[in-house]
Amino acid sequence: MLLLERLMISSDAFDVFICEQCGLLGYKGWCQYCKSGNHIASLKIPYAAKLLFQELQSMNIAPKLVLENY
């Protein structure tokens, strides 16, 4: 709960769009890798995590997120 509060609530939560097929970050309603907009999900992550994903992508490392239903 402490990590949730420090990283999301009192910090800067950020809405990102994830393609459910490939697991990569996409745009609102569009995945540039799958060339599709059918399987886009919205997710709240810390802004620092989004920056980390983008920096890894700039180094040609593709971090993928696996989305599960709860």
C-alpha positions, 0 to 999 in steps of 0.5 A: 500500500505504501508503494501504491500511495507513493508511486500512484496517488501522491505522485503522477499517475499517467494514462497509457494505451496498451495493445492487448495483442502485442503488449506494446505502448500505443496511441489512443485507439491505435497500435503502431506495431499491429497497425490496428485499433481493435485491441487497445486498453487504457491503463494507469501507470506512474509517469516514471514507468512510462518514461522508462518504457520509452527510453528502453524503446529508444535503445531498441529494447521492446518492453511488453506488458501482459494484461490479465483480467481479474 
